Amino acid sequence: MTEPAQSPRPEPTRGDPVVDAAADGDGKGIYWLLRNVIVGPPVKRIFRPNVIGAEHVPEQGAAIIASNHLSYADWIFMPLALRRRVTFVAKSDYFTGAGIKGRFQRGFFKGTGQVPIDRSGGSASEGAMRAGMKVLERGDLFGIYPEGTRSHDGRLYKGRTGVARLALEAKVPVIPCGVIGTDVVAPPGKVVASFASPTVKFGEPLDFSRYEGMESDRLILRAVTDEIMYKIMELSGQEYLDMYATKAKSLEGRAVTGAPKKVRKTDT
């Protein structure tokens, strides 16, 4: 396999101080404790997850890991498959939940230095980009779910182009990841519903250096995103639907309630 071209590290970004502080790498000690003592060993003993292709993730250097998203448990099983820490942008709901599940999520995400983003605001995508750049600038792994939300029916949906923009601006490879069976372990509304063994697959790094300097071209961003989603589909074995997951959920909700369908301009 040809090694991705090495490019100069991008200039440091500045933005929201809350996002910047959260993305600065805090919590590595707590992460090690959770992964190797508190959470990792019992999870591995109970669920016995299968890991395929972990050798495709570099032992050092910045990279984006782009994965499908079936369950909140993806945040646990995918990082546990690797020796290196993976930092994600997580919706702020994960930091404010109640009950046993809420306390566990809040402790896990805060303790591992994950970055909370309020997705209800218009600046959510820019906040995620800034956080991702901060993580990649320090040479770490940044995890992203290109679909933007969990799949509600197990299918793989159209990816948002933020992953492509981040890869081109940061000049880093993208490692596709397919997670299988986490929706069986922890379906929506359940902490744990099954002790089935999920599978985490990593593909070969994708090098997009041929598109350097073209991060503002919408067609290029769509082409790069679609290539990433195709590789994820190959790894996960999911049925692919060329529609955003949020739109699919909305249409399904209207079908259930009988609400009239709204006509909107299709997003690119």
Secondary structure, DSSP 8 states (H G I E B T S, - for coil): ----------------HHHHHHTS-TTHHHHHHIIIIISHHHHHHHH--EEE-GGGS-SSS-EEEEE----TTHHHHHHHT-SS-EEEEEEGGGGT--HHHHHHHHHHHHHTT-EEE-TTSTTHHHHHHHHHHHHHHTT-EEEE-TTSS--SSS-EE---THHHHHHHHHT--EEEEEEESHHHHS-TT-S-S-----EEEE---B--GGGTT-TT-HHHHHHHHHHHHHHHHHHH---EESS-HHHHHHHHHHHHHT----------
